């Protein structure tokens, strides 16, 4: 391990690819290791392939995309509810599995709406360092 902290992040056409090197005294972060943002990039690329192919007879992703944003949004809601239920029941494995489903369906929803992951990441970057209370108060009232 190097003693200096160095962060290199490149936003691709898909999700973010981040490589982080920390000193040995720093804990691992959620995106470090083999199953990090690279996995999300692969997922995004697969969803884009299924969208381009459009064969709903062979692909669940293509089937969801063909059904439109409303169906994709419904699936996101279902999966978010399942994550919440698993968390309320304190079932670690259930939260892990349902969270994977939620991320998948969220990516499919983004694809159905033409939202690029880099747009969401840019919004997160914009909010970085802002108090959640201040940020929420600054939102337009609808």
HELIX and SHEET records of a PDB file:
HELIX    1   1 UNK A   37  UNK A   53  1                                  17    
HELIX    2   2 UNK A   60  UNK A   67  1                                   8    
HELIX    3   3 UNK A   69  UNK A   88  1                                  20    
HELIX    4   4 UNK A   92  UNK A  113  1                                  22    
HELIX    5   5 UNK A  117  UNK A  127  1                                  11    
HELIX    6   6 UNK A  132  UNK A  138  1                                   7    
SHEET    1   A 2 UNK A   6  UNK A  11  0                                        
SHEET    2   A 2 UNK A  16  UNK A  21 -1                                        
END                                                                             
